[in-house]
Amino acid sequence: MLEDGGFQVVAEAVDGAGALAAARQYRPQLVLLDVQLPDIDGFAVAEALALDAFPPFVVLTSSRSSSEYGSRVGRSPARGFVPKADLSGSALAELFEAG
């Protein structure tokens, strides 16, 4: 889906620790981050990445709506939130280009 939307996928991770390691190793411009991860949640990963010298553009996603997370989405350093039902390469491109 991401590659069809014009993005080059450089890494994938199964948990928050893996996401942090991959983002720091590959230094992508954009990180698509699931909120529900088996170890640390996507909000904590986004906060850790925001502290990096050159933080990536982070977009959170979840099978739940953003309203189910209350104010956490708005307080997060992530640059956007896209429900999984609406997730597409073009949705990510719109957020990224609006930047």
Summary of the structure (lengths in Angstrom):
residues: 99
radius of gyration: 12.4
end to end distance: 20.5
largest distance: 32.4
contacts: 277
relative contact order: 0.19
helix: 41%
strand: 15%
